[in-house]
Amino acid sequence: MGMNSTDTAYNFGMFGSTFLKGDGAKLDLTMATSKYYCCAITMLDETTFEALEVLDGGSNLGLGDTYFASTDGPFTLDTDWGGDATADVTNETNNDSDQITSSDAFPKGITIYGMWDKVELNGGAVIVYVAPRPDYKNRA
C-alpha cells in the first residue's frame, strides 16, 4: 500500500534533484518566486564550493538558532547552542563556526544536509536535492 507522506518524500529525494559539475556550475533559488531550496548535496567527486548560502540568510525559518555549514557567517554556534564558549575544542580563538571556503574540499561519496538557496561549485560534481520552501504557498 502506498503512503502519501512528505516525510517519505524528504527521505528519498522525491521532490527533485539536479546534477552540477565543474567550476561555476550553480543552482540559484534566491529569487522571490523560488518555491524550493536545496536540502541535501551528495558529492560525486571531491568537491569545493564557491557559494553555499543558507536559505534566506537564516532569517524567519522558524528554527531559532539553527545554522548550516555554509559560505555565509561567521555564526556564534557555541554561544547560541548553549555550549561553553571557553571550552574551544578546535583550538580556535573564538566561538564562531568556520565558514566554508573554496579551499575546503568535501570527499567523494558524502552527503551533507541543510537549507541552502544557492549552491555554486568551485570544482567537482554533485547531485543537489531540493524540497519545498517553508513559505512556498505564499510565493508567486
Number of C-alpha atoms within 10 A of each C-alpha: 2 4 7 7 8 13 8 11 14 17 9 11 15 13 14 15 16 13 15 21 18 15 16 15 19 21 20 16 19 17 10 8 11 16 19 22 27 28 21 19 21 20 20 19 17 15 23 24 24 20 23 25 24 23 22 16 15 19 12 11 15 9 9 11 15 14 20 20 19 23 18 18 18 13 19 16 17 17 14 16 13 9 12 11 17 11 10 14 8 8 7 10 9 12 21 17 17 16 16 20 16 15 12 12 16 18 15 15 11 13 15 13 13 17 25 28 24 19 25 20 22 21 21 21 21 24 16 23 22 24 21 17 19 13 12 14 9 9 11 8
